[in-house]
Amino acid sequence: MKKDEHIVRYTRETVPKGKTDWERLRRMTDEEIEQAASSDPDAPPTDFEFWQDAQVVRPRETERVTLRLDREVLDFFRRQGRGYQSRMNAVLQAYVDAQRRKAG
């Protein structure tokens, strides 16, 4: 697989048109937008209790390394799509955390 094989470049003039009907949205009142948002089954409104135990989690700084992996391992994570390196890091971090708890 070539490094640039999945890179797609656009200019301002060639960006594909999205599915959002911006004119319709501009014509909507604040009340109509609020009603549409509150009736979205994929994004139900939240209340104070929902966020009560929330914690801010800042991403850790990462370091670029060269790492040799079995092709099967790399292919497995790549097949899961974008963010595969972050998922690999999360798996390794979970392992580190488990080992620390064991050593506890």
The first five atom37 places (N, CA, C, CB, O) and aatype in JSON, in Angstrom:
{
  "aatype": [12, 11, 11, 3, 6, 8, 9, 19, 1, 18, 16, 1, 6, 16, 19, 14, 11, 7, 11, 16, 3, 17, 6, 1, 10, 1, 1, 12, 16, 3, 6, 6, 9, 6, 5, 0, 0, 15, 15, 3, 14, 3, 0, 14, 14, 16, 3, 13, 6, 13, 17, 5, 3, 0, 5, 19, 19, 1, 14, 1, 6, 16, 6, 1, 19, 16, 10, 1, 10, 3, 1, 6, 19, 10, 3, 13, 13, 1, 1, 5, 7, 1, 7, 18, 5, 15, 1, 12, 2, 0, 19, 10, 5, 0, 18, 19, 3, 0, 5, 1, 1, 11, 0, 7],
  "atom_mask": [
    [1, 1, 1, 1, 1],
    [1, 1, 1, 1, 1],
    [1, 1, 1, 1, 1],
    [1, 1, 1, 1, 1],
    [1, 1, 1, 1, 1],
    [1, 1, 1, 1, 1],
    [1, 1, 1, 1, 1],
    [1, 1, 1, 1, 1],
    [1, 1, 1, 1, 1],
    [1, 1, 1, 1, 1],
    [1, 1, 1, 1, 1],
    [1, 1, 1, 1, 1],
    [1, 1, 1, 1, 1],
    [1, 1, 1, 1, 1],
    [1, 1, 1, 1, 1],
    [1, 1, 1, 1, 1],
    [1, 1, 1, 1, 1],
    [1, 1, 1, 0, 1],
    [1, 1, 1, 1, 1],
    [1, 1, 1, 1, 1],
    [1, 1, 1, 1, 1],
    [1, 1, 1, 1, 1],
    [1, 1, 1, 1, 1],
    [1, 1, 1, 1, 1],
    [1, 1, 1, 1, 1],
    [1, 1, 1, 1, 1],
    [1, 1, 1, 1, 1],
    [1, 1, 1, 1, 1],
    [1, 1, 1, 1, 1],
    [1, 1, 1, 1, 1],
    [1, 1, 1, 1, 1],
    [1, 1, 1, 1, 1],
    [1, 1, 1, 1, 1],
    [1, 1, 1, 1, 1],
    [1, 1, 1, 1, 1],
    [1, 1, 1, 1, 1],
    [1, 1, 1, 1, 1],
    [1, 1, 1, 1, 1],
    [1, 1, 1, 1, 1],
    [1, 1, 1, 1, 1],
    [1, 1, 1, 1, 1],
    [1, 1, 1, 1, 1],
    [1, 1, 1, 1, 1],
    [1, 1, 1, 1, 1],
    [1, 1, 1, 1, 1],
    [1, 1, 1, 1, 1],
    [1, 1, 1, 1, 1],
    [1, 1, 1, 1, 1],
    [1, 1, 1, 1, 1],
    [1, 1, 1, 1, 1],
    [1, 1, 1, 1, 1],
    [1, 1, 1, 1, 1],
    [1, 1, 1, 1, 1],
    [1, 1, 1, 1, 1],
    [1, 1, 1, 1, 1],
    [1, 1, 1, 1, 1],
    [1, 1, 1, 1, 1],
    [1, 1, 1, 1, 1],
    [1, 1, 1, 1, 1],
    [1, 1, 1, 1, 1],
    [1, 1, 1, 1, 1],
    [1, 1, 1, 1, 1],
    [1, 1, 1, 1, 1],
    [1, 1, 1, 1, 1],
    [1, 1, 1, 1, 1],
    [1, 1, 1, 1, 1],
    [1, 1, 1, 1, 1],
    [1, 1, 1, 1, 1],
    [1, 1, 1, 1, 1],
    [1, 1, 1, 1, 1],
    [1, 1, 1, 1, 1],
    [1, 1, 1, 1, 1],
    [1, 1, 1, 1, 1],
    [1, 1, 1, 1, 1],
    [1, 1, 1, 1, 1],
    [1, 1, 1, 1, 1],
    [1, 1, 1, 1, 1],
    [1, 1, 1, 1, 1],
    [1, 1, 1, 1, 1],
    [1, 1, 1, 1, 1],
    [1, 1, 1, 0, 1],
    [1, 1, 1, 1, 1],
    [1, 1, 1, 0, 1],
    [1, 1, 1, 1, 1],
    [1, 1, 1, 1, 1],
    [1, 1, 1, 1, 1],
    [1, 1, 1, 1, 1],
    [1, 1, 1, 1, 1],
    [1, 1, 1, 1, 1],
    [1, 1, 1, 1, 1],
    [1, 1, 1, 1, 1],
    [1, 1, 1, 1, 1],
    [1, 1, 1, 1, 1],
    [1, 1, 1, 1, 1],
    [1, 1, 1, 1, 1],
    [1, 1, 1, 1, 1],
    [1, 1, 1, 1, 1],
    [1, 1, 1, 1, 1],
    [1, 1, 1, 1, 1],
    [1, 1, 1, 1, 1],
    [1, 1, 1, 1, 1],
    [1, 1, 1, 1, 1],
    [1, 1, 1, 1, 1],
    [1, 1, 1, 0, 1]
  ],
  "atom_positions": [
    [[0.85, -1.18, 0.0], [0.0, 0.0, 0.0], [0.89, 1.23, 0.0], [-0.96, 0.0, 1.22], [1.77, 1.37, 0.85]],
    [[0.67, 2.12, -0.94], [1.44, 3.36, -1.01], [1.0, 4.3, 0.09], [1.28, 4.02, -2.39], [-0.16, 4.3, 0.51]],
    [[1.94, 5.1, 0.54], [1.68, 6.03, 1.63], [0.54, 7.0, 1.29], [2.94, 6.82, 1.95], [-0.3, 7.27, 2.15]],
    [[0.5, 7.51, 0.06], [-0.51, 8.5, -0.32], [-1.77, 7.9, -0.93], [0.09, 9.48, -1.29], [-2.61, 8.63, -1.45]],
    [[-1.91, 6.59, -0.86], [-3.0, 5.92, -1.56], [-4.4, 6.4, -1.11], [-2.89, 4.44, -1.35], [-5.32, 6.45, -1.93]],
    [[-4.55, 6.74, 0.17], [-5.87, 7.12, 0.68], [-6.01, 8.62, 0.92], [-6.15, 6.37, 1.96], [-7.01, 9.07, 1.49]],
    [[-5.03, 9.38, 0.49], [-5.09, 10.82, 0.69], [-5.86, 11.45, -0.47], [-3.66, 11.43, 0.81], [-5.55, 11.22, -1.64]],
    [[-6.87, 12.25, -0.13], [-7.66, 12.94, -1.13], [-7.48, 14.43, -0.87], [-9.19, 12.52, -1.08], [-7.64, 14.89, 0.26]],
    [[-7.15, 15.17, -1.9], [-6.95, 16.61, -1.76], [-8.03, 17.36, -2.52], [-5.54, 17.02, -2.25], [-8.39, 16.99, -3.64]],
    [[-8.53, 18.42, -1.89], [-9.54, 19.26, -2.52], [-9.09, 20.71, -2.45], [-10.92, 19.07, -1.85], [-8.34, 21.09, -1.56]],
    [[-9.55, 21.49, -3.39], [-9.41, 22.94, -3.28], [-10.78, 23.47, -2.88], [-8.9, 23.59, -4.64], [-11.76, 22.72, -2.86]],
    [[-10.85, 24.73, -2.57], [-12.13, 25.31, -2.18], [-13.17, 25.13, -3.28], [-11.95, 26.79, -1.86], [-14.36, 24.98, -3.0]],
    [[-12.71, 25.14, -4.52], [-13.64, 25.03, -5.65], [-14.07, 23.58, -5.91], [-13.0, 25.6, -6.89], [-15.12, 23.37, -6.52]],
    [[-13.29, 22.6, -5.48], [-13.61, 21.21, -5.83], [-14.16, 20.38, -4.67], [-12.38, 20.54, -6.35], [-14.4, 19.18, -4.84]],
    [[-14.38, 21.0, -3.51], [-14.93, 20.25, -2.37], [-16.33, 19.76, -2.75], [-14.97, 21.13, -1.07], [-17.16, 20.55, -3.2]],
    [[-16.6, 18.45, -2.57], [-17.93, 17.93, -2.91], [-19.02, 18.6, -2.07], [-17.98, 16.41, -2.72], [-18.81, 18.9, -0.89]],
    [[-20.16, 18.82, -2.67], [-21.29, 19.41, -1.96], [-21.82, 18.42, -0.94], [-22.41, 19.84, -2.95], [-22.06, 17.25, -1.25]],
    [[-22.01, 18.89, 0.27], [-22.53, 18.04, 1.34], [-24.04, 17.89, 1.24], [0.0, 0.0, 0.0], [-24.66, 18.4, 0.31]],
    [[-24.63, 17.2, 2.19], [-26.06, 16.93, 2.19], [-26.86, 17.98, 2.97], [-26.33, 15.57, 2.76], [-28.09, 17.94, 2.96]],
    [[-26.18, 18.9, 3.64], [-26.87, 19.9, 4.45], [-27.55, 20.94, 3.56], [-25.89, 20.58, 5.42], [-26.94, 21.49, 2.64]],
    [[-28.81, 21.19, 3.85], [-29.57, 22.22, 3.13], [-29.38, 23.53, 3.88], [-31.1, 21.83, 3.01], [-30.2, 23.89, 4.73]],
    [[-28.29, 24.25, 3.57], [-27.93, 25.45, 4.3], [-28.98, 26.55, 4.15], [-26.59, 25.95, 3.84], [-29.21, 27.31, 5.1]],
    [[-29.6, 26.66, 2.99], [-30.63, 27.69, 2.8], [-31.8, 27.44, 3.74], [-31.11, 27.71, 1.33], [-32.3, 28.37, 4.38]],
    [[-32.24, 26.21, 3.82], [-33.34, 25.85, 4.72], [-32.96, 26.17, 6.17], [-33.71, 24.34, 4.58], [-33.78, 26.7, 6.93]],
    [[-31.72, 25.85, 6.54], [-31.27, 26.11, 7.9], [-31.24, 27.61, 8.19], [-29.88, 25.5, 8.13], [-31.64, 28.03, 9.27]],
    [[-30.79, 28.4, 7.24], [-30.75, 29.85, 7.43], [-32.15, 30.45, 7.62], [-30.08, 30.52, 6.24], [-32.3, 31.45, 8.31]],
    [[-33.15, 29.83, 7.01], [-34.53, 30.33, 7.12], [-35.19, 29.91, 8.44], [-35.37, 29.83, 5.95], [-36.21, 30.49, 8.82]],
    [[-34.63, 28.92, 9.12], [-35.26, 28.42, 10.35], [-35.07, 29.41, 11.5], [-34.67, 27.05, 10.73], [-34.03, 30.05, 11.63]],
    [[-36.1, 29.51, 12.33], [-36.0, 30.34, 13.53], [-35.24, 29.57, 14.61], [-37.42, 30.76, 14.05], [-35.05, 28.35, 14.5]],
    [[-34.8, 30.28, 15.63], [-34.11, 29.62, 16.75], [-35.01, 28.56, 17.39], [-33.67, 30.66, 17.81], [-34.55, 27.49, 17.78]],
    [[-36.29, 28.86, 17.48], [-37.24, 27.91, 18.09], [-37.35, 26.64, 17.25], [-38.63, 28.57, 18.24], [-37.4, 25.53, 17.79]],
    [[-37.38, 26.79, 15.92], [-37.46, 25.63, 15.04], [-36.19, 24.78, 15.14], [-37.68, 26.07, 13.59], [-36.26, 23.55, 15.13]],
    [[-35.06, 25.43, 15.23], [-33.8, 24.69, 15.38], [-33.78, 23.95, 16.71], [-32.59, 25.66, 15.28], [-33.4, 22.78, 16.77]],
    [[-34.2, 24.62, 17.78], [-34.25, 23.99, 19.11], [-35.19, 22.79, 19.09], [-34.71, 25.01, 20.17], [-34.87, 21.75, 19.66]],
    [[-36.35, 22.92, 18.46], [-37.32, 21.82, 18.37], [-36.73, 20.65, 17.59], [-38.62, 22.3, 17.7], [-36.88, 19.5, 18.0]],
    [[-36.07, 20.93, 16.48], [-35.47, 19.87, 15.67], [-34.39, 19.14, 16.46], [-34.89, 20.44, 14.36], [-34.3, 17.91, 16.41]],
    [[-33.57, 19.9, 17.17], [-32.49, 19.28, 17.95], [-33.04, 18.44, 19.09], [-31.55, 20.35, 18.51], [-32.53, 17.35, 19.35]],
    [[-34.08, 18.93, 19.77], [-34.61, 18.19, 20.92], [-35.41, 16.95, 20.51], [-35.49, 19.1, 21.75], [-35.63, 16.07, 21.33]],
    [[-35.83, 16.88, 19.25], [-36.59, 15.71, 18.8], [-35.71, 14.69, 18.08], [-37.72, 16.15, 17.89], [-36.22, 13.68, 17.59]],
    [[-34.42, 14.94, 18.0], [-33.49, 14.02, 17.32], [-33.27, 12.79, 18.18], [-32.13, 14.72, 17.03], [-32.71, 12.9, 19.27]],
    [[-33.7, 11.6, 17.72], [-33.55, 10.38, 18.53], [-32.08, 9.96, 18.72], [-34.31, 9.25, 17.88], [-31.77, 9.21, 19.64]],
    [[-31.19, 10.45, 17.87], [-29.78, 10.11, 18.0], [-29.04, 11.02, 18.97], [-29.11, 10.16, 16.66], [-27.89, 10.75, 19.31]],
    [[-29.67, 12.1, 19.4], [-29.01, 13.05, 20.3], [-30.02, 13.57, 21.32], [-28.38, 14.22, 19.51], [-30.4, 14.74, 21.27]],
    [[-30.47, 12.71, 22.24], [-31.46, 13.16, 23.21], [-30.88, 14.26, 24.11], [-31.96, 11.98, 24.06], [-29.68, 14.27, 24.38]],
    [[-31.73, 15.17, 24.57], [-31.24, 16.24, 25.45], [-30.65, 15.65, 26.74], [-32.38, 17.24, 25.79], [-31.07, 14.59, 27.2]],
    [[-29.68, 16.34, 27.29], [-29.08, 15.89, 28.55], [-29.41, 16.9, 29.63], [-27.53, 15.72, 28.41], [-29.76, 18.05, 29.35]],
    [[-29.29, 16.46, 30.88], [-29.56, 17.35, 31.99], [-28.34, 17.38, 32.91], [-30.83, 16.92, 32.77], [-27.32, 16.75, 32.61]],
    [[-28.42, 18.09, 34.02], [-27.31, 18.23, 34.94], [-26.82, 16.86, 35.44], [-27.71, 19.11, 36.12], [-25.62, 16.62, 35.52]],
    [[-27.75, 15.98, 35.77], [-27.37, 14.66, 36.3], [-26.52, 13.87, 35.3], [-28.62, 13.86, 36.67], [-25.61, 13.15, 35.69]],
    [[-26.83, 14.0, 34.03], [-26.07, 13.29, 33.0], [-24.6, 13.68, 33.06], [-26.64, 13.58, 31.61], [-23.73, 12.82, 32.89]],
    [[-24.31, 14.94, 33.3], [-22.94, 15.46, 33.28], [-22.29, 15.51, 34.65], [-22.94, 16.83, 32.68], [-21.11, 15.86, 34.76]],
    [[-23.03, 15.17, 35.71], [-22.54, 15.33, 37.07], [-21.2, 14.64, 37.33], [-23.57, 14.79, 38.04], [-20.34, 15.2, 38.01]],
    [[-21.01, 13.45, 36.79], [-19.76, 12.7, 37.03], [-18.77, 12.83, 35.87], [-20.08, 11.24, 37.28], [-17.77, 12.11, 35.83]],
    [[-19.04, 13.72, 34.94], [-18.15, 13.87, 33.79], [-16.8, 14.42, 34.23], [-18.79, 14.8, 32.72], [-16.71, 15.2, 35.18]],
    [[-15.77, 14.0, 33.54], [-14.42, 14.48, 33.83], [-13.78, 14.95, 32.53], [-13.57, 13.37, 34.5], [-13.98, 14.36, 31.47]],
    [[-13.02, 16.01, 32.63], [-12.27, 16.49, 31.47], [-11.05, 15.59, 31.33], [-11.86, 18.01, 31.61], [-10.29, 15.41, 32.27]],
    [[-10.88, 15.04, 30.14], [-9.74, 14.17, 29.88], [-8.93, 14.81, 28.76], [-10.19, 12.71, 29.52], [-9.4, 14.93, 27.62]],
    [[-7.74, 15.2, 29.09], [-6.88, 15.81, 28.08], [-6.05, 14.72, 27.41], [-5.95, 16.91, 28.71], [-5.54, 13.83, 28.09]],
    [[-5.91, 14.8, 26.11], [-5.1, 13.78, 25.44], [-3.65, 13.87, 25.9], [-5.19, 13.94, 23.91], [-3.1, 14.94, 26.12]],
    [[-3.06, 12.7, 26.03], [-1.65, 12.66, 26.41], [-0.8, 12.98, 25.2], [-1.27, 11.28, 27.0], [-1.2, 12.77, 24.06]],
    [[0.37, 13.5, 25.48], [1.3, 13.77, 24.39], [1.82, 12.44, 23.87], [2.48, 14.69, 24.88], [2.13, 11.54, 24.65]],
    [[1.91, 12.32, 22.57], [2.41, 11.08, 21.98], [3.79, 11.32, 21.38], [1.44, 10.55, 20.9], [4.21, 12.46, 21.17]],
    [[4.46, 10.24, 21.13], [5.79, 10.32, 20.55], [5.83, 9.45, 19.3], [6.88, 9.89, 21.57], [5.36, 8.31, 19.32]],
    [[6.4, 9.98, 18.23], [6.53, 9.22, 16.99], [7.66, 8.21, 17.16], [6.78, 10.16, 15.77], [8.77, 8.56, 17.56]],
    [[7.37, 6.95, 16.84], [8.37, 5.89, 16.93], [8.28, 5.01, 15.69], [8.19, 5.05, 18.22], [7.29, 5.02, 14.97]],
    [[9.33, 4.25, 15.47], [9.29, 3.2, 14.46], [9.08, 1.91, 15.21], [10.6, 3.17, 13.59], [9.78, 1.62, 16.18]],
    [[8.12, 1.12, 14.77], [7.73, -0.09, 15.49], [7.51, -1.21, 14.5], [6.47, 0.15, 16.33], [6.81, -1.03, 13.5]],
    [[8.08, -2.35, 14.77], [7.87, -3.52, 13.9], [6.71, -4.34, 14.46], [9.18, -4.38, 13.79], [6.71, -4.74, 15.62]],
    [[5.72, -4.58, 13.6], [4.54, -5.34, 13.99], [4.31, -6.47, 13.01], [3.29, -4.42, 14.07], [4.72, -6.39, 11.85]],
    [[3.66, -7.52, 13.48], [3.24, -8.57, 12.56], [2.25, -7.98, 11.58], [2.62, -9.78, 13.34], [1.41, -7.16, 11.96]],
    [[2.33, -8.37, 10.32], [1.43, -7.86, 9.27], [-0.03, -8.1, 9.67], [1.75, -8.55, 7.91], [-0.87, -7.24, 9.45]],
    [[-0.33, -9.25, 10.25], [-1.7, -9.59, 10.64], [-2.24, -8.6, 11.68], [-1.75, -11.02, 11.2], [-3.4, -8.2, 11.61]],
    [[-1.4, -8.2, 12.62], [-1.82, -7.25, 13.65], [-2.11, -5.9, 13.01], [-0.74, -7.1, 14.74], [-3.16, -5.3, 13.27]],
    [[-1.2, -5.42, 12.18], [-1.38, -4.14, 11.53], [-2.61, -4.14, 10.62], [-0.13, -3.78, 10.72], [-3.4, -3.19, 10.64]],
    [[-2.78, -5.19, 9.85], [-3.95, -5.29, 8.96], [-5.25, -5.27, 9.75], [-3.87, -6.57, 8.11], [-6.22, -4.63, 9.34]],
    [[-5.26, -5.97, 10.88], [-6.47, -6.02, 11.72], [-6.89, -4.61, 12.13], [-6.22, -6.88, 12.97], [-8.06, -4.24, 11.99]],
    [[-5.94, -3.81, 12.64], [-6.27, -2.47, 13.08], [-6.59, -1.54, 11.91], [-5.13, -1.89, 13.9], [-7.5, -0.72, 12.01]],
    [[-5.87, -1.66, 10.83], [-6.14, -0.81, 9.67], [-7.53, -1.06, 9.1], [-5.1, -1.05, 8.58], [-8.19, -0.12, 8.65]],
    [[-7.99, -2.3, 9.12], [-9.33, -2.62, 8.6], [-10.42, -1.92, 9.39], [-9.56, -4.13, 8.63], [-11.54, -1.75, 8.9]],
    [[-10.13, -1.51, 10.6], [-11.12, -0.82, 11.42], [-11.27, 0.65, 11.05], [-10.75, -0.93, 12.88], [-12.14, 1.34, 11.56]],
    [[-10.4, 1.12, 10.14], [-10.57, 2.47, 9.6], [-9.74, 3.52, 10.31], [0.0, 0.0, 0.0], [-8.8, 3.22, 11.05]],
    [[-10.13, 4.76, 10.04], [-9.4, 5.92, 10.59], [-9.2, 5.79, 12.08], [-10.15, 7.21, 10.28], [-10.06, 5.27, 12.8]],
    [[-8.07, 6.27, 12.54], [-7.79, 6.25, 13.97], [-7.2, 4.95, 14.45], [0.0, 0.0, 0.0], [-7.12, 4.72, 15.66]],
    [[-6.77, 4.09, 13.53], [-6.28, 2.78, 13.94], [-5.05, 2.89, 14.84], [-5.95, 1.93, 12.72], [-4.88, 2.07, 15.74]],
    [[-4.2, 3.88, 14.61], [-3.02, 4.04, 15.47], [-3.43, 4.43, 16.89], [-2.06, 5.09, 14.88], [-2.82, 3.97, 17.86]],
    [[-4.43, 5.27, 17.01], [-4.93, 5.64, 18.34], [-5.54, 4.44, 19.04], [-5.97, 6.77, 18.23], [-5.37, 4.28, 20.25]],
    [[-6.25, 3.58, 18.28], [-6.81, 2.37, 18.89], [-5.71, 1.43, 19.34], [-7.74, 1.65, 17.9], [-5.81, 0.82, 20.41]],
    [[-4.66, 1.31, 18.54], [-3.53, 0.47, 18.94], [-2.91, 1.01, 20.23], [-2.46, 0.41, 17.81], [-2.57, 0.24, 21.12]],
    [[-2.78, 2.32, 20.31], [-2.24, 2.94, 21.52], [-3.15, 2.66, 22.71], [-2.06, 4.45, 21.32], [-2.67, 2.38, 23.81]],
    [[-4.47, 2.74, 22.5], [-5.42, 2.48, 23.6], [-5.3, 1.04, 24.1], [-6.86, 2.77, 23.14], [-5.37, 0.8, 25.3]],
    [[-5.13, 0.09, 23.18], [-4.97, -1.31, 23.57], [-3.7, -1.47, 24.4], [-4.92, -2.23, 22.33], [-3.7, -2.13, 25.44]],
    [[-2.62, -0.87, 23.94], [-1.35, -0.95, 24.69], [-1.47, -0.26, 26.04], [-0.21, -0.33, 23.87], [-0.92, -0.75, 27.03]],
    [[-2.17, 0.87, 26.1], [-2.35, 1.57, 27.37], [-3.17, 0.73, 28.34], [-3.03, 2.93, 27.15], [-2.87, 0.7, 29.53]],
    [[-4.2, 0.05, 27.84], [-5.0, -0.83, 28.7], [-4.13, -1.96, 29.26], [-6.2, -1.42, 27.91], [-4.29, -2.33, 30.43]],
    [[-3.23, -2.49, 28.46], [-2.32, -3.53, 28.92], [-1.4, -2.99, 30.02], [-1.49, -4.08, 27.74], [-1.2, -3.64, 31.05]],
    [[-0.84, -1.8, 29.8], [0.03, -1.18, 30.79], [-0.74, -0.97, 32.11], [0.6, 0.17, 30.25], [-0.23, -1.29, 33.18]],
    [[-1.95, -0.44, 32.02], [-2.76, -0.2, 33.21], [-3.04, -1.5, 33.95], [-4.07, 0.49, 32.84], [-2.97, -1.54, 35.18]],
    [[-3.37, -2.57, 33.22], [-3.66, -3.87, 33.84], [-2.42, -4.41, 34.54], [-4.16, -4.89, 32.79], [-2.52, -4.95, 35.64]],
    [[-1.27, -4.27, 33.92], [-0.03, -4.75, 34.54], [0.3, -3.97, 35.81], [1.14, -4.66, 33.55], [0.78, -4.53, 36.79]],
    [[0.03, -2.68, 35.77], [0.27, -1.85, 36.97], [-0.67, -2.23, 38.11], [0.09, -0.36, 36.64], [-0.26, -2.27, 39.27]],
    [[-1.94, -2.52, 37.76], [-2.9, -2.95, 38.8], [-2.47, -4.27, 39.42], [-4.32, -3.08, 38.21], [-2.57, -4.47, 40.63]],
    [[-1.99, -5.19, 38.56], [-1.51, -6.5, 39.03], [-0.36, -6.33, 39.99], [-1.07, -7.38, 37.84], [-0.3, -6.98, 41.04]],
    [[0.57, -5.45, 39.63], [1.77, -5.25, 40.43], [1.44, -4.51, 41.73], [2.82, -4.47, 39.64], [2.16, -4.61, 42.72]],
    [[0.33, -3.78, 41.68], [-0.23, -2.96, 42.69], [0.25, -2.82, 44.0], [0.0, 0.0, 0.0], [-0.32, -2.07, 44.79]]
  ]
}
